[in-house]
Amino acid sequence: MFRHRHLQSMITQAPWRRRRILGAADELLGSAREEVLDCGDGVRLQGFMSARGTSERALVVLLHGWEGSAHSSYVLSCGIRLLAAGFSVFRLNLRDHGNTKSLNEGLFHSCRIDEVVRAVSRIRQATQARYFAVVGQSLGGNFALRVAAKAGSTGLELDRVIAVCPVLKPHSTMRALDAGFWVYRRYFLERWRRSLVEKAAAFPHLYEFGDLRRFDTLTEMTRFFVERYTEFDNLDQYLSGYAVTGDVLKELAVPSRIILAADDPVIPVDDLDQICKTGALEITLAPHGGHCGFVDEPFGPTWVDREIVADLGRTAHRSLPFVSTAL
């Protein structure tokens, strides 16, 4: 029933699933403390900390995907299960995501990895957690892998990273979005347009984008913003800037795991062949799951929610016995 890749990819956004998730999120949302992190160079990122209240905490930072937020259904669903298992949870908003358009003058783009590394480092320093992990989905998974790759050179201590359906080679993903099932292209175009309108309203002296409906593809729209609002010379240079293929993961030392579905409609599975395989990287390729779906029952947690909790529970339980390995 749930095997179709487009159904898997879209069902997690269904209103009835979101209502169910919000109904179970009382503890996660009720205990959440908003924090605005100083990421250096005047950059600030917002997040929400939900603590278990134990003195020896295991903490998981959750990173959402492009045009998602710390309140996206898949972030809340995962956070609910992690909190119930004994983890503290920090849900981080990337720049310009959620209600953060006015926090920073500069526009979000996917190569802004340094501010995310600094944000994760600030969280690490502030909590003194004995076990510290990062979990990201889609573009958030891409950021999580790059944070892991930079951990050694920045002194960031990470115990585990899990990337669910991460963007591997942005060129491939953009082609899949523009040439594939039209629903995905329209979804991201509409959400991105809305975000940019809000950004222009927050900084009217800086931004006047005109009628954004003139762009029919993500490629056209991205090229426009790259050439006018980033330091990159062209679209190809920008897309290459946040790829995790080639040698990007060559120095990866943090135990990390990629979970990807073979039928993902926007992350071509062949891109896995272009990743540098190291002893620190584990790859799980599920036959079905679509893009960040992995739904195996209509109302309960997804398979990937359960798998994340089990994975982190196994590695955290050795030193933190209060953490559960079961959902």
C-alpha positions in Angstrom: 0.0 0.0 0.0 2.8 2.5 1.0 5.5 1.3 -1.4 4.9 3.9 -4.2 7.8 6.3 -4.1 5.7 9.4 -4.7 3.2 8.4 -2.1 6.1 7.8 0.4 7.6 11.2 -0.4 4.3 13.1 0.0 2.4 11.3 2.8 4.6 12.7 5.5 3.3 16.1 4.7 -0.4 15.1 4.8 -2.5 17.3 7.1 -3.9 14.3 9.0 -0.4 13.0 9.8 0.6 16.5 11.0 -2.4 16.7 13.3 -1.5 13.3 14.7 2.1 14.4 15.3 1.1 17.7 16.9 -1.2 15.8 19.2 1.7 13.7 20.4 4.2 16.6 20.7 3.0 18.2 24.0 6.2 17.3 25.9 8.6 18.2 23.0 6.9 21.6 22.4 5.9 22.3 25.9 9.5 21.9 27.2 11.1 23.7 24.3 13.2 26.7 25.2 14.0 29.1 22.3 17.6 30.0 21.9 19.3 32.4 19.5 22.9 31.3 18.8 25.7 33.7 18.1 27.5 32.1 15.2 30.1 34.8 14.7 30.4 37.5 12.1 27.1 38.9 13.2 25.2 35.7 12.2 22.5 34.4 14.5 20.6 31.2 14.2 17.5 30.2 16.1 16.8 26.8 17.7 14.6 25.1 20.3 16.0 23.0 23.2 13.9 20.3 24.8 15.8 18.9 27.7 15.2 15.6 29.6 16.5 17.2 32.8 19.2 14.6 33.5 22.6 15.7 34.6 24.4 13.4 32.1 22.5 14.2 29.0 22.6 12.7 25.5 21.8 15.4 23.1 20.7 15.2 19.4 20.7 18.2 17.1 18.0 17.9 14.4 18.5 19.6 11.0 15.5 20.1 8.7 15.5 20.1 4.9 15.3 23.0 2.4 12.2 25.2 3.1 11.4 23.1 6.1 11.9 24.3 9.7 12.3 23.2 13.3 8.6 22.7 13.3 8.4 20.5 10.2 6.4 17.3 10.8 9.3 15.0 10.2 11.5 16.9 12.6 8.8 16.9 15.3 8.1 13.2 14.7 11.7 12.3 15.2 12.1 14.6 18.1 9.1 13.1 19.9 10.6 9.6 19.8 14.1 10.7 20.8 12.8 12.6 23.8 10.7 9.6 24.9 13.9 7.5 24.6 15.8 9.7 27.0 17.6 12.1 24.6 17.5 15.9 24.9 16.7 17.4 21.5 17.8 20.7 19.9 15.9 21.6 16.7 17.9 24.1 14.8 16.6 26.4 12.1 18.9 27.1 9.2 19.2 30.7 8.1 15.9 32.2 6.8 13.9 29.1 7.7 11.0 29.1 10.1 10.2 32.6 11.3 13.8 33.8 11.1 13.8 36.0 8.0 14.7 39.1 10.0 17.6 37.6 12.0 20.2 38.0 9.3 20.5 40.4 6.4 22.2 38.0 4.0 20.1 35.4 2.2 20.3 31.7 2.9 22.2 29.5 0.5 23.3 25.9 0.9 27.1 26.7 1.0 26.7 28.5 4.3 28.2 25.6 6.2 30.5 27.5 8.5 27.7 29.1 10.4 26.0 25.8 10.9 29.3 24.3 12.2 29.6 27.2 14.6 25.9 26.8 15.7 26.4 23.1 16.4 29.7 23.9 18.3 27.8 26.5 20.5 25.2 23.9 21.3 27.9 21.4 22.2 29.7 23.9 24.5 26.6 25.1 26.2 25.2 21.7 27.1 28.3 19.7 28.2 26.5 16.7 26.9 28.3 13.4 27.3 26.8 12.0 24.1 26.3 14.4 21.2 24.8 13.5 17.8 23.5 15.3 14.7 20.7 14.0 12.6 19.6 15.7 9.3 17.1 15.0 6.6 17.3 15.9 2.9 19.4 19.1 2.7 19.7 18.9 6.5 21.3 15.5 5.9 23.8 17.2 3.5 24.6 19.8 6.1 25.0 17.1 8.8 27.6 15.2 6.7 29.5 18.4 6.0 29.5 19.3 9.7 30.9 15.8 10.4 33.6 16.3 7.7 34.6 19.6 9.3 34.5 18.3 12.9 38.2 17.4 13.1 39.5 20.7 11.7 37.2 22.8 13.9 37.6 20.8 17.2 34.0 19.8 17.3 33.4 16.6 19.3 30.7 14.5 17.7 29.7 10.9 18.6 27.4 10.1 15.8 25.9 11.6 12.6 22.9 10.3 10.7 21.9 11.7 7.3 18.5 10.6 5.9 18.1 11.0 2.2 20.8 13.6 2.0 21.5 15.7 -1.0 24.6 14.1 -2.4 25.3 15.8 -5.7 23.2 19.0 -6.1 23.4 19.0 -9.9 21.6 15.6 -9.9 19.0 16.6 -7.4 18.2 19.9 -9.2 17.8 17.9 -12.5 15.5 15.4 -10.8 13.3 18.2 -9.3 13.0 20.1 -12.6 12.6 17.1 -14.9 10.8 14.7 -12.6 7.3 14.7 -11.2 6.0 18.3 -11.4 4.6 18.3 -7.9 8.0 18.5 -6.3 9.1 21.4 -8.6 5.9 23.4 -7.9 6.1 22.7 -4.1 9.6 24.0 -3.8 9.1 27.0 -6.1 6.0 28.1 -4.2 7.6 27.7 -0.8 10.8 29.5 -1.9 8.9 32.4 -3.5 7.0 32.8 -0.2 10.2 32.8 1.8 11.8 35.4 -0.5 8.7 37.7 -0.2 9.0 37.5 3.6 12.8 38.2 3.4 12.2 41.3 1.2 9.6 42.5 3.6 12.1 42.2 6.5 14.8 44.1 4.6 13.0 46.3 2.0 16.1 48.5 1.6 18.1 45.5 0.5 15.8 43.3 -1.6 13.4 43.9 -4.5 13.1 40.6 -6.4 10.3 41.6 -8.7 7.7 39.0 -9.8 9.2 35.7 -8.8 6.6 33.8 -10.9 8.7 34.6 -13.9 10.8 31.6 -13.0 9.4 28.3 -14.2 12.2 26.0 -13.0 14.4 25.8 -9.9 17.4 25.9 -12.2 16.5 29.3 -13.6 15.6 30.7 -10.2 18.7 29.4 -8.5 20.9 30.8 -11.3 19.4 34.2 -10.8 20.0 34.3 -7.1 23.5 32.8 -7.3 24.7 35.3 -9.8 23.2 38.3 -8.0 23.3 37.5 -4.3 26.2 35.1 -3.7 30.0 35.2 -4.1 29.9 32.4 -6.7 30.6 33.1 -10.3 28.1 30.7 -11.7 25.5 28.1 -11.0 27.9 25.1 -11.5 30.4 26.6 -9.0 27.7 27.1 -6.4 26.2 23.6 -6.8 29.6 22.0 -6.5 30.2 24.0 -3.4 27.8 21.9 -1.3 28.2 18.5 -2.9 29.4 15.7 -0.6 30.7 13.7 -3.5 34.4 13.5 -4.6 36.8 14.0 -1.7 34.5 15.9 0.6 34.2 13.0 3.0 37.7 11.8 2.6 38.8 12.9 6.1 35.6 11.9 7.8 36.4 10.5 11.2 33.0 10.9 13.0 31.0 7.6 12.9 28.4 8.5 10.4 25.5 6.8 8.6 23.6 7.6 5.4 20.1 6.2 5.1 18.7 6.4 1.5 15.9 4.8 -0.4 16.6 3.1 -3.7 13.4 4.7 -5.1 14.1 8.2 -3.9 12.7 10.4 -6.7 15.0 13.4 -6.0 18.2 11.8 -4.7 19.5 9.6 -7.5 20.9 6.4 -5.8 23.8 6.3 -8.4 25.3 9.4 -6.7 26.4 7.1 -3.9 29.1 5.7 -6.2 30.7 9.2 -6.2 31.1 9.4 -2.4 34.4 8.7 -0.9 34.0 5.6 1.3 35.8 5.6 4.6 35.8 3.3 7.6 33.7 6.0 9.5 30.8 5.9 7.0 28.0 3.4 6.9 25.5 3.3 4.1 22.0 1.8 4.5 20.1 1.5 1.2 16.4 0.6 1.7 14.5 -0.7 -1.3 11.5 1.6 -0.6 10.9 4.8 1.2 10.8 7.6 -1.4 12.3 10.9 -0.2 12.4 11.0 3.6 9.2 8.9 3.7 9.8 5.3 5.0 6.2 5.2 6.1 5.1 1.6 7.0 1.9 2.5 8.9 -0.5 5.4 8.4 -0.5 6.9 11.9 2.5 5.7 13.8 6.2 6.6 13.7 8.0 6.0 10.4 10.6 3.2 10.0 13.3 5.8 9.9 12.1 7.4 13.2 12.4 4.0 14.8 15.8 3.3 13.2 17.3 6.6 14.3 16.2 6.0 17.9 17.6 2.4 17.8 20.9 3.5 16.2 21.5 6.4 18.6 20.3 4.3 21.5 22.8 1.5 20.8 25.8 3.9 20.7 24.7 6.1 23.6 23.6 3.3 25.9 27.2 2.1 26.5 28.0 5.2 28.7 24.5 6.5 29.4 22.3 3.8 30.8 19.2 6.0 31.1 18.9 6.2 27.3 16.5 3.6 25.9 17.3 1.5 22.8 13.6 0.9 22.2 11.0 3.3 20.7 
